[in-house]
Amino acid sequence: MTFEKVRGMLSKQLMVDEANIRMESRLVEDLKADSANVMLLVIELENLFDIEVEDNAILALKTVKDVVDYVDNAQ
């Protein structure tokens, strides 16, 4: 459930086909996210899932799995 929402969000934001977004996909290396994309992602995550992403956690979000796990643990 969380993965599908995160995948859809990333697909829209980064203009990447959802079929190419997997749990092991790296945000920067594989999906070509830059720092601005990551900040937008954090804002969208906070709004969509009604959570607060800690500043120190942002640097730890390297893969789609990291994002999904963070959201699941924050809820």
Secondary structure, DSSP 4 states (H G I P E B T S, - for coil): -HHHHHHHHHHHHHT--GGG--TT-BTTTTT---HHHHHHHHHHHHHHHT----HHHHTT--BHHHHHHHHHHH-
